[in-house]
Amino acid sequence: MNIAFIGLGNMGGGMAANLVKAGHAVRAFDLSTEALARAAEQGCTPCASVEEAVAGAEAVLSMLPNGAIVKAVLTQEVLGVAPKGAVLIDCSTIDLETAREVTLLAREAGYPMVDAPVSGGIAAASAGTLTFMVGGSDEAFARAEPVLEPMAKAVIRAGESGAGQIAKMCNNMLLAVHMIGTCEALKLAEKAGLDPQTFYDISSKSTGYCWSLNDYTPMAGVGAASPADNDYAGGFAAALMLKDLKLAMAGAEGAGAKVPLGGHAKAIYEAFVESGGGGKDFGAILTTL
């Protein structure tokens, strides 16, 4: 299949590489010449513009920073340029309103489209083990699913347009709360005189079990390997977690939902990012305790 991939950052680069490994012809675009060079090394065809990348494409994937950029790229450089009927798959994490708006614009222009944000991080993007939460019609999902499968351990239709973004904002709000709680428990154990590794050995096999503790332990030298073992470099940046929490708070306000722990998590990450921690992995909240 001829696939256009727009946005080759930490996530997109690995995703595009896995599409090539699956035998697809991938034409790729990014504003970064370094990202384009890496994509070329992985077998993608680098393009000088979005328009060049989407020409002749049967599917167009995007992994972009925010909703405003997604809308601008779609309306100004994809619609009317990509062949009519090509399936559009936006894997960006954006606000619900924009996700639904761009899907409607695409449908009106003759393109099936899904919102398909991901969970799993950079390692899963490279390994092809992401979870895709997909919002869109049955028809659009059927078109998108085989494109997503080479990059995924799971491709799940969450519902109609925007449902993927709802699932993502809820999932990451829960992850933020789990991570803060995990950091607090590890530091409390340490300060109260219990060896953190012993606490990990107990809690990871008890009711404290959660992904943040068992699979991504945020304390160096304890439990599972994670960015904590590399001074919190790499991983999922705290600034990105704050972005996702802001999207969740906006979604909660729009839905009239009460999310007090989500709001508190947002305040904690906001303070951490404002203090200069935005580039560190989100588990670095432990360093503030």
Stockholm file with secondary structure:
# STOCKHOLM 1.0

chainA/1-289         MNIAFIGLGNMGGGMAANLVKAGHAVRAFDLSTEALARAAEQGCTPCASVEEAVAGAEAVLSMLPNGAIVKAVLTQEVLGVAPKGAVLIDCSTIDLETAREVTLLAREAGYPMVDAPVSGGIAAASAGTLTFMVGGSDEAFARAEPVLEPMAKAVIRAGESGAGQIAKMCNNMLLAVHMIGTCEALKLAEKAGLDPQTFYDISSKSTGYCWSLNDYTPMAGVGAASPADNDYAGGFAAALMLKDLKLAMAGAEGAGAKVPLGGHAKAIYEAFVESGGGGKDFGAILTTL
#=GR chainA/1-289 SS CEEEEECCSHHHHHHHHHHHHTTCEEEEECSCHHHHHHHHHTTCEECSSHHHHHTTCSEEEECCSSHHHHHHHIIIIITTTSCTTCEEEECSCCCHHHHHHHHHHHHHTTCCEEECCEESHHHHHHHTCEEEEEESCHHHHHHHHHHHGGGEEEEEEEESTTHHHHHHHHHHHHHHHHHHHHHHHHHHHHHTTCCHHHHHHHHTTSTTCCHHHHTSCSSTTSSSCCGGGGTTCSSSBHHHHHHHHHHHHHHHHHHTCCCHHHHHHHHHHHHHIIIIITTSBGGGGGGGC
#=GC SS_cons         CEEEEECCSHHHHHHHHHHHHTTCEEEEECSCHHHHHHHHHTTCEECSSHHHHHTTCSEEEECCSSHHHHHHHIIIIITTTSCTTCEEEECSCCCHHHHHHHHHHHHHTTCCEEECCEESHHHHHHHTCEEEEEESCHHHHHHHHHHHGGGEEEEEEEESTTHHHHHHHHHHHHHHHHHHHHHHHHHHHHHTTCCHHHHHHHHTTSTTCCHHHHTSCSSTTSSSCCGGGGTTCSSSBHHHHHHHHHHHHHHHHHHTCCCHHHHHHHHHHHHHIIIIITTSBGGGGGGGC
//
